[in-house]
Amino acid sequence: MRAVVLVGGEGTRLRPLTFHTPKQMLRVIGFPMLERVLHRLRGFGVDEVVLSLGYQPDAFRLAYPTGEAAGVRLTYAIEEEPLDTAGAIRFAAESAGIDETFLVVNGDILTDLDVKDLIDFHLDRRSRATIGLVRVDNPSQFGVVVKDEHGRALRFVEKPSIESAPSHDINAGIYILEPSALELIPQGGKMSIERELFPQLVEQGSLFARAYECYWLDAGTPKNYYRAIRDILFGARMGELVPPRAWYPAPNQPEDAIGHCYFGSSVQLSSVSRVVGSVIEDGVEIADGATIVDSVVLEGARVGPGSVIRGSIVGAHTVVPEDVHLDELAIVAESTDLHPGDSLVGVGQS
């Protein structure tokens, strides 16, 4: 089966990390987020993916010059201007010549949803389009889908309160589409799949949905990106890609500085620094007296002497000067104006 993976957004919720890197190319323990999505798709029989590109498309093409990633063949569909979700799907599908049932996935969704079961359900219902749903305890931050006993989608309710919610099943960002569904999308025009295409299909009675109870995470926010990394680090997600160097207690650390850590290749770690429960990507330099606790330091970053980083994220190739303090999900990147002795507090992790 072929799939369209939507990776064209600007990743505004993850700024400043995404000023220089598309969010799907941000590392999640040794691999870009995109490769973890592709790895899961490959396990469900997807052998070719069309990347629907808009923001910084060259970052993807340079990363995968052979047109292959995580064992999946890649083709690229680059929008000249944003077409919104449905418009992007039609553009990508037609660019790749897709003329049979296909899968659509949002590239910042990390999930264990059973895609094979969803495909079988779609084919059994002879649906024009099918939405994968995930059940959540609190639907008030999402749009919920109401369906009948056969799985036919009836209506959408945006961000209901827990008390009034007619359903706890939310859109998981995974869809099965027939080529005929594309006919409802204006060629070369903008259209939202959630706000425009799906309501049309509901009116026709040709949209179905199936709910799952499984791991699901929209990794496009700072809190969730941080959580995605820690879920893998501490084993909340199994069956994931394992980097060439796995996680282990930090080397050359005092006895109280143990706990799960991941160290990429060519990490320079001072013997008088302290690292606990953190992810340190390739080529990071950590100077004397630096302390890194429950944090993420992306590739090529440098942490200066005496700096303290707790529960925060340091972007790729970012220089953290000496005696800087980062706390409560502070996020710094190459573009952040940091000076020795600065103290930054983020949005917190709750």
C-alpha positions in Angstrom: 0.0 0.0 0.0 1.0 3.6 -0.6 0.7 6.4 1.9 0.7 10.2 1.8 2.5 11.7 4.9 1.7 15.3 5.6 4.9 17.1 6.6 4.3 20.6 5.0 3.5 22.7 8.1 5.8 25.3 9.6 5.8 23.8 13.1 4.9 27.1 14.7 4.0 25.4 18.0 7.6 24.1 18.3 9.4 27.4 17.7 12.3 28.2 18.1 13.3 24.6 17.4 11.6 24.7 14.0 13.1 28.0 12.7 15.9 26.0 11.2 14.5 22.4 11.1 11.1 21.1 10.0 9.4 19.5 13.0 9.3 16.0 11.5 13.1 16.2 11.1 13.7 16.9 14.8 15.4 14.0 16.6 13.5 11.6 18.8 16.3 9.5 20.3 18.7 9.0 17.5 16.2 9.3 14.6 14.2 12.1 13.1 10.5 11.9 14.1 9.6 11.2 10.5 11.7 7.9 10.4 9.8 6.7 13.5 6.5 7.3 11.7 7.8 5.6 8.5 9.1 2.6 10.6 5.6 2.0 12.0 4.0 2.3 8.5 6.4 -0.2 7.0 5.3 -2.7 9.7 1.8 -2.4 8.3 2.8 -3.1 4.7 3.4 0.4 3.4 6.3 0.3 0.9 6.0 3.7 -0.7 5.3 7.1 0.9 4.6 10.4 -0.8 5.9 13.3 1.4 3.6 16.3 1.1 6.0 19.1 1.5 5.8 22.8 1.9 8.0 24.2 4.6 11.8 23.8 4.1 11.4 20.9 1.5 15.2 20.7 0.9 15.7 19.5 4.5 13.9 16.3 3.6 15.5 15.8 0.2 19.0 16.4 1.5 18.4 14.0 4.4 17.3 11.2 2.1 19.2 11.7 -1.2 18.6 8.1 -2.3 14.8 8.4 -1.9 14.6 5.9 0.9 14.1 6.1 4.7 13.3 3.4 7.3 13.0 0.9 4.5 10.3 2.8 2.7 10.6 4.4 -0.8 10.0 8.1 -0.9 8.7 10.5 -3.5 8.2 14.2 -3.0 5.2 16.5 -3.7 6.2 20.1 -3.1 3.4 22.7 -2.9 4.2 26.1 -4.4 1.7 27.6 -1.9 -0.2 26.1 1.1 -3.2 24.1 0.0 -4.4 23.1 3.5 -4.8 19.4 4.4 -7.3 18.1 1.8 -5.7 20.2 -1.0 -2.3 18.9 -0.1 -3.6 15.3 -0.1 -5.0 15.6 -3.6 -1.9 17.3 -4.9 0.4 14.7 -3.4 -1.8 11.7 -4.5 -2.0 13.0 -8.1 1.7 13.9 -8.2 2.5 10.3 -7.4 -0.2 8.8 -9.7 -2.1 7.1 -6.8 -5.2 5.4 -8.3 -6.2 2.9 -5.6 -7.0 2.8 -1.8 -4.3 4.7 0.1 -3.4 5.8 3.6 -2.9 9.4 4.9 -1.0 10.1 8.0 -0.1 13.4 9.8 3.7 13.3 10.1 3.8 14.6 13.7 1.6 11.9 15.1 3.3 9.1 17.0 0.9 6.2 17.7 0.5 2.4 17.9 -2.9 2.5 16.2 -3.5 -0.8 14.3 -3.4 0.5 10.7 -3.9 -2.9 9.2 -7.1 -3.4 11.2 -8.3 0.1 10.1 -7.7 -0.8 6.4 -9.6 -4.0 6.8 -12.5 -2.1 8.4 -12.5 0.4 5.6 -12.6 -2.3 2.9 -15.3 -4.2 4.7 -17.5 -1.1 4.9 -16.7 -0.2 1.3 -16.2 3.3 2.6 -15.2 6.3 0.5 -13.1 7.5 3.5 -12.4 6.2 6.9 -11.0 8.0 10.0 -8.9 6.3 12.6 -10.0 7.5 16.0 -8.4 7.2 19.5 -10.3 7.2 22.8 -9.1 9.8 25.3 -10.1 10.5 28.9 -10.6 14.2 28.4 -11.9 15.2 25.0 -12.3 18.9 25.8 -9.2 19.9 23.9 -10.1 18.0 20.7 -12.8 17.6 18.2 -14.8 14.4 18.8 -16.5 12.1 16.2 -19.9 10.7 16.8 -20.7 7.5 14.9 -23.4 4.8 14.8 -23.1 1.1 15.7 -21.8 0.3 12.2 -19.1 2.9 12.4 -20.7 5.4 10.0 -19.7 8.9 11.0 -22.7 11.1 11.9 -21.3 14.4 13.1 -18.3 16.3 14.6 -18.4 18.2 17.9 -15.5 20.6 18.6 -13.9 20.6 22.1 -16.9 19.6 24.2 -16.8 19.6 27.9 -16.3 16.3 29.6 -19.8 16.4 31.0 -21.4 17.2 27.6 -19.2 15.2 25.3 -21.2 12.8 23.1 -18.1 10.8 22.5 -14.5 10.4 23.7 -13.3 9.4 20.3 -11.0 11.9 18.6 -9.5 12.2 15.2 -6.2 10.4 15.3 -4.8 12.0 12.1 -4.8 8.7 10.2 -7.2 8.2 7.3 -7.9 5.6 4.6 -9.1 7.2 1.3 -10.4 6.0 -2.0 -9.4 8.0 -5.1 -13.1 8.9 -5.6 -12.9 11.0 -2.4 -10.3 13.3 -4.1 -13.0 14.3 -6.6 -14.6 16.5 -3.9 -11.4 18.5 -3.4 -10.9 21.3 -5.9 -7.8 20.6 -8.1 -5.1 23.0 -7.0 -7.3 24.7 -4.5 -7.3 25.0 -0.7 -9.5 22.7 1.4 -9.4 21.4 4.9 -10.0 17.7 5.3 -11.4 18.1 8.8 -13.6 21.2 8.4 -14.7 20.8 4.7 -14.2 17.4 3.1 -15.3 15.2 6.0 -18.6 17.1 6.6 -19.4 16.6 2.9 -18.8 12.9 3.2 -20.9 12.7 6.3 -23.8 14.3 4.4 -23.3 11.6 1.7 -23.2 8.8 4.3 -19.9 7.7 2.9 -17.5 8.5 5.9 -16.8 5.8 8.4 -14.7 5.8 11.6 -13.2 3.2 13.9 -11.9 3.9 17.5 -8.9 2.4 19.2 -7.5 2.4 22.7 -3.7 2.8 22.1 -0.7 5.0 22.5 -1.3 8.3 20.6 0.6 11.5 20.8 0.6 14.7 18.8 4.3 15.5 19.0 3.9 18.9 17.5 3.9 20.8 20.9 6.9 21.4 23.3 5.3 19.3 26.0 4.4 16.4 23.7 7.7 16.4 21.9 9.4 16.2 25.2 7.0 13.5 26.3 7.6 11.5 23.1 11.3 11.3 23.8 10.9 10.3 27.4 8.2 7.7 26.6 10.8 5.9 24.5 13.7 6.5 26.9 11.8 5.0 29.8 10.0 2.2 28.0 6.5 3.5 27.7 6.7 2.7 24.0 8.0 -0.6 22.9 8.9 -1.9 19.4 10.5 1.3 18.5 13.6 1.9 16.4 16.7 1.5 18.5 19.7 3.7 17.8 23.1 2.2 17.2 24.0 3.3 20.7 21.3 2.5 23.2 20.5 4.1 26.5 22.5 3.3 29.6 23.7 5.0 32.7 26.0 8.0 31.9 29.7 7.2 31.8 32.2 8.7 34.2 29.4 10.0 36.5 29.0 10.0 40.3 26.9 7.3 41.8 23.9 9.6 42.2 23.9 10.5 38.5 22.6 7.2 37.2 19.4 6.5 35.5 18.4 6.1 31.9 20.3 8.3 29.5 20.9 8.2 25.7 24.2 9.3 24.3 24.7 9.6 20.6 28.0 9.3 18.7 30.9 11.6 19.3 29.6 13.0 22.5 32.2 14.9 24.5 31.3 14.6 28.2 33.5 16.1 30.9 34.2 13.8 33.8 33.2 16.7 36.2 29.8 17.3 34.6 26.6 15.5 35.7 24.0 14.0 33.4 20.8 12.3 34.7 17.8 11.0 32.9 18.6 12.9 29.7 19.0 12.4 25.9 22.2 13.7 24.5 22.3 13.5 20.7 25.3 13.2 18.3 28.3 15.5 18.6 27.2 17.3 21.7 29.9 18.9 23.9 29.3 19.2 27.7 31.8 21.3 29.6 33.2 21.1 33.1 30.7 21.6 35.9 27.6 21.5 33.7 24.5 19.7 35.0 21.9 18.2 32.8 18.8 16.6 34.4 15.7 15.2 32.6 16.5 17.2 29.5 17.1 16.9 25.8 20.2 18.2 24.1 20.0 17.9 20.3 22.8 17.2 17.9 25.9 19.4 17.7 24.9 21.6 20.7 27.5 22.9 23.2 26.7 23.3 26.9 29.1 25.7 28.7 30.9 25.3 32.1 28.6 25.6 35.1 25.4 25.7 33.2 22.4 23.9 34.7 19.7 22.4 32.4 16.6 20.9 34.1 13.6 19.5 32.3 14.4 21.6 29.2 15.3 21.3 25.5 18.5 22.6 23.8 18.1 22.8 20.0 20.6 21.5 17.5 23.9 23.4 17.1 22.9 25.7 19.9 25.6 27.2 22.1 24.7 27.5 25.8 27.2 29.9 27.4 28.6 29.4 30.9 26.5 29.5 34.0 23.2 29.6 32.1 20.1 28.1 33.9 17.3 26.5 32.0 14.3 25.1 33.8 10.6 23.9 33.4 10.7 23.1 29.7 12.7 26.1 28.6 13.5 25.8 24.9 16.5 27.4 23.3 17.8 27.1 19.7 20.4 28.6 17.4 18.4 31.8 17.1 18.0 32.3 20.9 20.1 35.2 22.2 21.8 33.7 25.2 24.4 35.3 27.4 26.5 34.0 30.3 24.5 33.8 33.5 21.1 34.0 31.8 18.2 32.2 33.5 15.2 31.0 31.5 12.0 29.3 32.7 9.7 27.6 30.2 6.0 26.7 30.2 6.4 23.7 32.5 5.5 20.1 31.9 2.1 19.7 33.5 
